[in-house]
Amino acid sequence: MDVDHHTLVGFAKSWGLFYLIAMAAGVLIYALWPSNRKRFDRAKRSIFDKDDRPGD
């Protein structure tokens, strides 16, 4: 099989979209998975843990 530029462009155009959709779905599932709620809530509150003020 001869792999040239046009073959790679055709492959990227046809399968690249499906690859990106699958990656986005994976990230969405990871972010909304119920067992990750504690981790994300802790990260959300962690910026307020220290009393950091400008100019100190």
C-alpha positions, -999 to +999 in steps of 0.1 A: +000+000+000+014+033-011+010+059+016+012+094+002+000+128+014-035+125-001-040+091+016-031+106+050-053+136+045-082+114+035-077+092+065-074+122+089-106+138+074-126+107+077-114+092+111-101+123+128-136+136+135-146+103+151-114+103+172-121+138+185-157+130+193-146+099+212-121+119+232-146+146+240-171+119+252-144+103+273-136+136+290-173+143+296-179+109+311-148+113+334-159+148+345-195+137+353-187+103+368-203+102+403-172+089+421-152+119+409-175+144+426-155+146+458-122+151+440-137+180+419-154+196+449-121+195+468-103+211+439-130+237+437-126+247+473-089+244+475-082+279+462-100+293+492-081+272+518-053+297+523-058+333+533-040+348+505-043+385+500-027+408+474+003+427+486+013+404+514 
